[in-house]
């Protein structure tokens, strides 16, 4: 979330940055034109709760970037895909020229045809939807959501991502769905972001049940709004049982679980 916010801030401010240091606990950025003596700098550290905190920030640029409409190095394909996503759902065969025009309208930058193509393809990697009765009904459901992904058999090699809740009778209540090219950090990140924006809408104290897929684990730790007190992540006992039986075949343990 911090990376996306910084990218948007720099693109809209017509300034470019480069990563000077990056690991699991530190993210340090400097101006791309630091050789001109520009001292712009941003440093963030990972907190124990999974969020990031900006600990150092020099906001003033002393370099000269001008007002060119040319491409921006920090305007990546994920940002482009986010601009195109809603329109791609309505117009799947959107021309690259139209994609470029829409990004220019949003950010004031003219991207290359290759970036437009890659952004359009990334937008196609996941289509998210939630029905209004499900969105309205979730307000009356328990604070429990289960998320999972499954392979779709047939002509296309795609994944179906699903989120379900639990109503007052303890029955499964469908919430949201997505079709994705695969299960990855990016697709689970987009799914959880849309789920938070369109279904959960800031509701706190949500218990999220899932398996231990790396994409889910990564985004539950890093995406804003998916850590306490907003959400609490727990592992699905059914998946835990299957994994345990796969690695340690034990009939007694199987009966206990």
Secondary structure, DSSP 8 states (H G I E B T S, - for coil): -HHHHHHHHHHHTT--EEEEEESSSEEEEEETTGGGT---EEEEEE-TTS-EEEEEEE----S------S--TT--HHHHHHHHHHHHHH-TT--HHHHHHHHHHHHS----HHHHHHHHHHHHTEEEE--HHHHHHGGGS-SEEEEEEEEE-SSS-EEEEEEEEE-TTS-EEEEEEEEESS--HHHHHHHHHHHIIIIITT---EEEEE---HHHHHHHHHSTTSSTTTEEEEE-HHHHHHHHHHHS--HHHHHH-
